[in-house]
């Protein structure tokens, strides 16, 4: 009783006048918040994670959730979160595990950047009338082309590296089968196939039922090498080496044994119920030279037919690391910012390690240009891309394309409750429990994800048209189309943008 | 290759001179020979070419004379590689199935993340041998070595078997971190290992008679490849290192 109960995080109330005792809240809540007893719905608010499944399913809008209904004595330093973390760790002596992305209220650079539009001196372009070129090619571009003219035809003599052709610069990032359900993965797979873009498999192998979509899938090779064999590598449209992740830079991953069911076991190629442990480093990569060896081994295994990407977490010296990667024969570098989501990460890493993707992309792009090797790799930005404006801004800061993750999950119903690590996702996304997975209908969810990609693509072309730009290539690295609004001078120097009014 | 034998020739045995050859054309020549039905490919003058048999599939035997570079047989699925010489780092890296026999020593991370097949090394290996080997259903990777090994043997091991037959009993093992983070599979070492050299999560136990019987075919196989007397090895004492838990990290975390 030294510490006693800490206040409930959420208070549920049921309007009993509205409630018709249908019991949908009871059925839908996997956290056992609700029970129907003696003709009345009873609640245990302490179990609530605010996933909103009950709210979404209640036919009478009879349920209400209030966050933090009990006030602590307010204090600017000893926040509720700080105090509750101490209570937790003083009881358990353990590392706090958390979900989703960075939950600290750091200022968001995207929200202090504004986009440009044409007025009078050069006309804006109407995307309804004029073609807008959003097609994006990811991979190496030759620094020069050798050509020969013969009978009026031009023959390209330079041998070209394989590139991925995207119809929109928006891809869906790597979320493994295991971290998310097969229904969630196949919904995304259908959506990217329909919209002409790509998704990542994550480090969980490629389930057989996704083979029809393999031409739109980037297969991942991470430090655990789960699910990796030559057939897997040959199936992917591209291969991505995962060095790090924005949500937890510098550490590995553990898929708890509870999530390794029969099917997950088969795809990852590990026994049922065993922990899938991805070590912090790849133990065959201890240097930038070793990375080059892994890149080349993957290319050699697939006969140089597939682009190879390297994903790193955005950290202090990302620019120098990316410059090393660009010289390793890799075709693209993925920079995952510190707002990137995750199924589970130690809270201390999620909230405190890494840097924002906006600054990382700008500095990587600048470094590669200054060394004359920007054409050697494409740049993919990820981690905290919430809307089409973020896509436009990060491309203007130097990215070629983006990966979205959380946004795609939200499109499938995710309420960002951040409890993915419990494996009980009531939306059927971050769970392997068959009854919960069955709640996610790939017919509908794939439509939602495709709609989102389509809508953002439309907005992106409108934003470009307004700025008088008709090709995504003219937006890329075009910092003149950005202005910093109340950003300090040092950040604006890193981003290489001028302040508003200048 | 095709010019030498004609487009339709089926050659059981092929010989490639790798002198001065880059690894990509070398692998292309190997793949071309396999595609034409070669069952045995002998490669001479190998000097540091990496990725030999990388991702190679099929039932073919490669006889390699010289010193292959890193990642020999990476992602390999099926073939056999007999190396007459030493190997650089990570032979058998993420190998799926097949056999690698090394008449010499090999560098660091031998059999890294290997998921099936066998690797036999006549002499010693470097650091992190058999790191993160894993098994699944009928696939159980096996690494057998006749000499010494350096630190972190079988680190993060998730499945399979490492059998260390050396060094001779007069030179005790003094390499730390054996099996650190091990959560599946077994490391069997000839002689004894002092507890202070075991990694976190590893525990030592004697072999049962059944377990000894299980390793004797491997000892005989090793002895056959390298012309050693199996009886000396069969008669000696062994100790095994196993995970103290299959869930080494299960109690490390508390929910937010």
Interface residues (C-beta under 8 A of the other chain):
Chain A: X88 X89 X91 X92 X94 X95 X96 X97 X98 X99 X223 X224 X225 X228 X229 X230 X231 X233 X254 X256 X257 X265 X269 X270 X271 X274 X275 X277 X279 X283 X284 X293 X296 X297 X300 X301 X302 X303 X304 X346 X347 X418 X421 X422
Chain B: X23 X24 X27 X28 X31 X50 X51 X54 X55 X57 X70 X71 X74 X75 X76 X77 X89 X90 X93 X94 X96 X109 X112 X113 X115 X128 X131 X132 X134 X135 X136 X139 X155 X156 X158 X159 X181 X183 X184 X246 X247 X248 X249 X250 X251 X252 X253 X254 X255 X256
